[in-house]
């Protein structure tokens, strides 16, 4: 028997299903006490042998401004990215089509035609503006850990974003925020063996931003799940 009421279960389901990637934020900081609350919830995430491998660097205010400006400078100067971890391999037709469907939904919401390469490039560069979010969390992990422990960090990030959703905070997990890890290490005084996995931009949603009207679908249940026995 569950220790939770049907109302509590329904509330959890609603939080999970309404969490989404937001790409337009208000110029309004999240209060310090709320920030600490959601990160305190996330620290209870599971991890193998309770190692708790995540190290999170949160940039706000002038620190956020300086990071954003430098990332934008680097991308505008076409300075090569230098990630700590290799990118994904080439995906097959199924996964490629899912990625394209997501991109189409976003471009349509932003009134960008698929053939508009310049418009698509400009949309991509908005990643480095943090979509105007007042905060960015850089999710890091010690270099001694591998793929298995990276899964623990993923569980942490999901818990964090759900805690944000429950507290009225919008978020967007961004692989692009791992592209200049040297900048993150320099800003936060991290050792060289602290590696940057990705980032999460967060704050309060700007409901007037066209990008935030984009919606994606999920695969049919039987595509991803098998039950036997």
Secondary structure as GFF3:
##gff-version 3
##sequence-region A 1 229
A	DSSP	alpha_helix	6	18	.	.	.	ID=ss1
A	DSSP	alpha_helix	32	42	.	.	.	ID=ss2
A	DSSP	three_ten_helix	48	50	.	.	.	ID=ss3
A	DSSP	beta_strand	54	60	.	.	.	ID=ss4
A	DSSP	alpha_helix	61	76	.	.	.	ID=ss5
A	DSSP	alpha_helix	93	109	.	.	.	ID=ss6
A	DSSP	alpha_helix	117	125	.	.	.	ID=ss7
A	DSSP	three_ten_helix	126	132	.	.	.	ID=ss8
A	DSSP	beta_strand	135	142	.	.	.	ID=ss9
A	DSSP	alpha_helix	147	166	.	.	.	ID=ss10
A	DSSP	beta_strand	170	174	.	.	.	ID=ss11
A	DSSP	three_ten_helix	175	178	.	.	.	ID=ss12
A	DSSP	alpha_helix	181	188	.	.	.	ID=ss13
A	DSSP	beta_strand	194	203	.	.	.	ID=ss14
A	DSSP	three_ten_helix	210	213	.	.	.	ID=ss15
A	DSSP	alpha_helix	221	224	.	.	.	ID=ss16
###
